[in-house]
Amino acid sequence: MRRAPSTFALVLMLVAAALLLALALSGALQRRFGRQVVSDSYGRLAIATVLATDELAARPQDPAAREVLGSLHLLGVQLSNAQPPTPSVRRLAPALTAVARTIGTMLGDPTRVVATQTPDSQLWIRSAHDPARWIVLRTPSYRPRLLDSALLLSVLAGLIALAAAGLAARLLTRPLERLAAQASALLAGAPTDPGLEGSPREVRRLADAIGDAGERLRGVARERELMLAGISHDLRTPLARLRLALELGDAGDPGRRAAMVADLEELDSALEQCLAFVREGRDEALQSTDLSTLAGQLLALRLRPDDWQLEGPGELLAPVRPILLRRALGNLMDNAERYGAPPFAVSLAREASAIELRVTDHGTGAAPELLPRLGQPFLRGDAARGGGGSGLGLSIAGRAARLHGGELLLANRPGGGFVAAVRLPIPPR
């Protein structure tokens, strides 16, 4: 399997490429600007030299003129009646071509200027007084030295760019390396390493996200362990009764048979609640549902529907997960019948920012010390209210409320009894 490059290598190559590209662009712009400056400044000096030489050459009898021409000859300015040599096959230097173009433009006649490079660079300018005479300016070539200097500067710039890229890459990837080294500890619940406090904001957010994910995973693991323990406890008693009944041969007795069927229904109910707790209902899509109709259907399925009252508007539409909310509301109604006393009521109300589904009973309520813990998986209210159950009804209702962005509210009624309310936020229109 091909090994993927490290983050440090990727960042190093990226920063180095960016710096080298910037240096290349800067060098190209500098050469272009330098060529323009050289052609303009050198072209003006060449024009001045050519005009002065042409005027002095027009006065061959003047001793002062001959003396100045001699000095100019020593400086590389010559007069020639021969034709300019044919330019070499090699392409002329860009700077020489630019200077020749500038001189021709200033003279007003580009045909008077010929640039050659055989091998030294020369500029031939035709005299304005004598078309057969040419003024030759020798332009020394600094190209080899410039190439050497440019190569040296490029090497130095490349080394500096690589050093800067390495430093930048190290500064960028060091927090990621520390985070990778601490990721397992963060998932296990360890506090964030103080060394990450000075890291970039994205690294700190990633560390917090890993810590939150670890907390959720540990919570899920605890719930699974608790669920397995609860299942083993809840199934043991009815299975023992069924085994004893079968050993005693009670299947022929109608009363004993009804008790066995009740045990089987209890087993089925416990398993159904556990499966509902595990599935969570996240995969169910939101649908516009009439909550009044949903509550009315649940009331019609009760064994003693006359003990129940439905209070609220005739229609209350809301985007919910109908199967999950139906199970949550049904669990609250089961708890009311199991732990409370009639009359029971289901109330639906729409407020400015939320919808509330409330289930109330007139029983003894929950013990004050137990009330803050209600809703934990497999926690039963038997000690305060009596009855059986799997201990998952309120947990499923609370999870359903949270999946809708709401909350489950549990409280004792001031006049006696218990109230469980699912409060769902209303999405903005």
JOMO-V634627 format. One record per pair of residues at least 6 apart in sequence whose ideal C-beta (glycine too) atoms are under 7 Angstrom apart, sorted by sequence separation. I is the first residue (numbers start at 1). J is the second residue. If there is no record, write none. Layout:
I:J + I:J
//
This chain:
59:65 + 104:110 + 107:113 + 116:122 + 127:133 + 250:256 + 251:257 + 299:305 + 302:308 + 373:379 + 401:407 + 412:418 + 413:419 + 127:134 + 196:203 + 337:344 + 349:356 + 374:381 + 401:408 + 104:112 + 115:123 + 116:124 + 126:134 + 127:135 + 196:204 + 336:344 + 366:374 + 411:419 + 56:65 + 104:113 + 125:134 + 299:308 + 348:357 + 380:389 + 103:113 + 113:123 + 114:124 + 124:134 + 125:135 + 398:408 + 410:420 + 182:193 + 196:207 + 245:256 + 299:310 + 347:358 + 370:381 + 380:391 + 397:408 + 56:68 + 57:69 + 113:125 + 124:136 + 379:391 + 408:420 + 409:421 + 56:69 + 100:113 + 112:125 + 346:359 + 370:383 + 378:391 + 112:126 + 122:136 + 123:137 + 296:310 + 370:384 + 377:391 + 378:392 + 408:422 + 409:423 + 100:115 + 122:137 + 178:193 + 192:207 + 245:260 + 295:310 + 345:360 + 366:381 + 377:392 + 122:138 + 123:139 + 344:360 + 367:383 + 406:422 + 407:423 + 122:139 + 178:195 + 179:196 + 344:361 + 367:384 + 406:423 + 97:115 + 120:138 + 121:139 + 178:196 + 242:260 + 366:384 + 377:395 + 406:424 + 53:72 + 96:115 + 192:211 + 343:362 + 366:385 + 375:394 + 376:395 + 406:425 + 103:123 + 121:141 + 292:312 + 341:361 + 342:362 + 374:394 + 375:395 + 404:424 + 405:425 + 96:117 + 120:141 + 175:196 + 186:207 + 242:263 + 292:313 + 340:361 + 341:362 + 364:385 + 401:422 + 57:79 + 103:125 + 241:263 + 292:314 + 340:362 + 341:363 + 363:385 + 401:423 + 92:115 + 100:123 + 187:210 + 292:315 + 336:359 + 340:363 + 375:398 + 401:424 + 53:77 + 93:117 + 99:123 + 175:199 + 179:203 + 186:210 + 292:316 + 339:363 + 92:117 + 96:121 + 175:200 + 186:211 + 189:214 + 238:263 + 290:315 + 291:316 + 336:361 + 397:422 + 187:213 + 188:214 + 189:215 + 290:316 + 333:359 + 90:117 + 176:203 + 179:206 + 183:210 + 187:214 + 290:317 + 291:318 + 332:359 + 49:77 + 93:121 + 175:203 + 179:207 + 186:214 + 238:266 + 294:322 + 298:326 + 329:357 + 87:116 + 88:117 + 189:218 + 238:267 + 288:317 + 289:318 + 84:114 + 87:117 + 88:118 + 187:217 + 85:116 + 288:319 + 289:320 + 294:325 + 298:329 + 84:116 + 235:267 + 287:319 + 294:326 + 298:330 + 316:348 + 85:118 + 286:319 + 289:322 + 375:408 + 286:320 + 295:329 + 309:343 + 311:345 + 316:350 + 235:270 + 286:321 + 287:322 + 298:333 + 307:342 + 312:347 + 313:348 + 375:410 + 234:270 + 307:343 + 308:344 + 309:345 + 310:346 + 311:347 + 312:348 + 374:410 + 284:321 + 307:344 + 308:345 + 312:349 + 318:355 + 308:346 + 231:270 + 284:323 + 316:355 + 371:410 + 84:124 + 281:321 + 284:324 + 371:412 + 281:323 + 339:381 + 96:139 + 231:274 + 281:324 + 339:385 + 366:412 + 227:274 + 299:346 + 339:386 + 365:412 + 339:387 + 365:413 + 338:387 + 84:134 + 93:143 + 227:277 + 81:132 + 276:327 + 295:346 + 338:389 + 365:416 + 81:133 + 365:417 + 366:418 + 46:99 + 295:348 + 360:413 + 365:418 + 79:133 + 80:134 + 362:416 + 363:417 + 362:417 + 363:418 + 39:95 + 43:99 + 47:103 + 79:135 + 80:136 + 292:348 + 361:417 + 38:95 + 42:99 + 46:103 + 291:348 + 360:417 + 361:418 + 77:135 + 78:136 + 335:393 + 35:94 + 39:98 + 43:102 + 47:106 + 334:393 + 335:394 + 360:419 + 35:95 + 39:99 + 43:103 + 77:137 + 76:137 + 358:419 + 359:420 + 40:102 + 76:138 + 331:393 + 35:98 + 39:102 + 43:106 + 358:421 + 291:355 + 357:421 + 331:396 + 332:397 + 356:421 + 357:422 + 291:357 + 331:397 + 356:423 + 328:396 + 327:396 + 328:397 + 354:423 + 355:424 + 57:127 + 354:424 + 58:129 + 354:425 + 355:426 + 328:400 + 353:425 + 354:426 + 54:127 + 353:426 + 54:128 + 50:125 + 54:129 + 325:400 + 57:133 + 324:400 + 46:123 + 340:417 + 340:418 + 324:403 + 54:135 + 53:135 + 321:403 + 320:404 + 50:135 + 335:420 + 49:137 + 332:420 + 46:137 + 328:422 + 277:377 + 320:424 + 318:424 + 319:427 + 277:392 + 274:390 + 273:390 + 274:392 + 277:395 + 273:392 + 277:396 + 280:399 + 281:400 + 270:390 + 273:393 + 276:396 + 282:403 + 281:403 + 273:396 + 23:157 + 20:158 + 23:161 + 20:161 + 19:161 + 16:161 + 19:164 + 16:162 + 19:165 + 230:378 + 16:165 + 15:165 + 227:377 + 226:377 + 226:378 + 12:165 + 15:168 + 12:166 + 15:169 + 223:377 + 234:390 + 12:169 + 11:169 + 230:390 + 8:169 + 11:172 + 230:391 + 8:170 + 11:173 + 8:173 + 7:173 + 7:176
//
